[in-house]
Amino acid sequence: MEVKLTVDGKDIEINSFVQKILAGAVTGAVGTLKGVDEDYEEILLKIKR
């Protein structure tokens, strides 16, 4: 899995360990939601405050 982090338009470099943690947490949560196909291609998560 590839994880890309952008904060305020700036790409933030993250190592493979953090990519695996983020990917696992997000895919695990999303996979339990109704309406999500098992064979999804991409998840886009936007957090705004």
LINLINUR-V232468 format. One record per backbone hydrogen bond with DSSP energy under -1.0 kcal/mol. NH is the residue of the N-H (numbers start at 1). CO is the residue of the C=O. E is the energy in kcal/mol with one decimal. If there is no record, write none. Layout:
nh=NH co=CO e=E
nh=NH co=CO e=E
This chain:
nh=7 co=10 e=-2.7
nh=10 co=7 e=-1.9
nh=12 co=5 e=-3.3
nh=19 co=15 e=-2.2
nh=20 co=16 e=-2.3
nh=21 co=17 e=-2.0
nh=22 co=18 e=-2.8
nh=23 co=19 e=-2.8
nh=24 co=20 e=-2.4
nh=25 co=21 e=-2.3
nh=26 co=22 e=-2.5
nh=27 co=23 e=-2.6
nh=28 co=24 e=-1.9
nh=29 co=25 e=-1.9
nh=30 co=26 e=-2.9
nh=31 co=27 e=-2.2
nh=33 co=30 e=-1.7
nh=36 co=33 e=-1.2
nh=40 co=37 e=-1.0
